[in-house]
Amino acid sequence: MRAILGVSLLMIISPSQFFEAFESVVTSRTSDILLTWDQKQKAYTKLMRQELLATVANALQLSYYPSDYYTLDGIMYLTRDSVNFRSQYTYVHSISVALEHENNPACSMEEINKLQLFNTPLKVLVTYPCSSGPNAADQLLSRYADAIRSADIFEDFSTLRRQLVIFGSKLSGKIHWQGFEYSEGALLPLNDFPADGASVI
């Protein structure tokens, strides 16, 4: 067990567990999402980053920091380091979930690249693919997988430092969410994997 004075430092969240919590939250807030969907640069981004992801963290029994944390859009964590840093600052022992939310799929490669720099058991990108062209879902997934595979120098991204991509889309006035987990060089639909849960170390 990795702990200091009996205090657990890290909760490991699986991609399926994160997506289940995420989907539950966004489904319960569908009316708010629909109201702000076309205001992605302002109201929608605020709703997602400040409210929805905070509720997801709470459902996962994690704390949430919604502002830039070493350039990440947000993080979920178990404990802060209050021994070496003042209590008014957020310095965490370890990041359980590193988060990037990108409204513009054309810029999402920057975010998937950034996520590879962080040593954390789950990295999550939420973005919104186009219906066709270079930023369509299948094209993005292929490019993301190439970037992840290139960064996987210790070959543990399928097992220890896992990756989740969540795509949101609006079709016929309804919001649809899809989750994809990285495994052995490809991003595959979450329903291709057995469900697994959280662990604390």
C-alpha positions, -999 to +999 in steps of 0.1 A: +000+000+000+013+034-009+005+057+020+020+083+043+013+078+080-016+055+071-032+081+047-040+067+012-026+089-015-043+076-047-075+062-059-073+044-093-104+049-114-110+027-144-121+041-178-155+023-175-161+035-140-153+071-150-176+069-181-204+054-161-203+083-136-199+108-164-228+095-184-250+095-153-242+131-145-246+144-181-278+125-186-293+140-155-283+175-167-294+171-203-317+202-202-288+224-190-265+210-216-290+216-244-295+252-233-258+260-235-246+236-262-242+263-289-223+285-265-193+263-262-167+290-257-185+304-226-216+290-209-212+254-220-175+253-211-182+267-177-210+242-172-188+213-181-157+223-163-171+240-132-203+219-125-206+186-144-170+174-139-172+184-102-203+163-098-185+134-116-156+137-091-181+137-062-197+105-075-163+089-077-155+101-041-127+123-053-118+159-049-118+181-079-097+211-090-115+229-118-088+254-129-056+250-148-033+226-129+000+226-146-019+234-178-045+207-174-081+218-176-089+199-143-078+171-121-094+147-097-074+136-067-077+119-033-054+139-010-035+172-010+000+177+004-007+199+034+026+191+050+049+208+024+025+234+012+001+259+028-035+247+031-049+275+008-029+260-021-038+229-041-007+207-044-018+171-046+001+139-037-009+123-069-035+129-097-061+101-100-077+116-132-061+141-155-087+160-176-088+179-208-120+193-223-117+207-259-147+222-277-129+224-311-120+189-324-094+205-347-074+214-316-079+182-297-046+166-309-028+192-287-048+180-257-042+143-263-005+151-267-005+171-234-022+143-215+007+119-223+031+141-203+013+133-170+020+102-148-015+093-137-036+062-138-063+077-159-062+104-186-095+117-200-102+138-231-138+151-237-144+166-271-169+168-300-161+153-334-174+166-367-197+145-387-172+142-416-138+152-427-104+151-409-121+158-375-147+131-378-147+105-350-129+077-368-102+100-381-096+115-346-095+081-329-069+069-353-047+100-348-052+099-310-042+062-310-010+070-330+000+097-306-007+076-275+012+046-290+042+068-298+042+082-262+039+047-245+076+042-240+071+018-211+042+000-228+019+004-198-008+027-212-032-003-217-027-014-181-014+012-157-017+047-172-050+042-190-066+065-215-103+074-221-117+095-249-153+108-246-171+121-277-202+142-274-226+149-303-260+164-309-283+145-332-319+153-338-320+175-307-305+148-285-271+146-269-252+114-274-220+103-255-195+076-265-165+064-246-133+048-261-105+032-241-070+028-254-058-008-256-028-024-274-025+004-299-061+013-306-090+033-291-119+009-289-155+014-277-159+009-240-185-018-245-157-040-259-142-042-224-153-059-192-164-035-164-138-029-137-139-007-106-118+016-085-089+007-061-072+027-034-035+025-028 
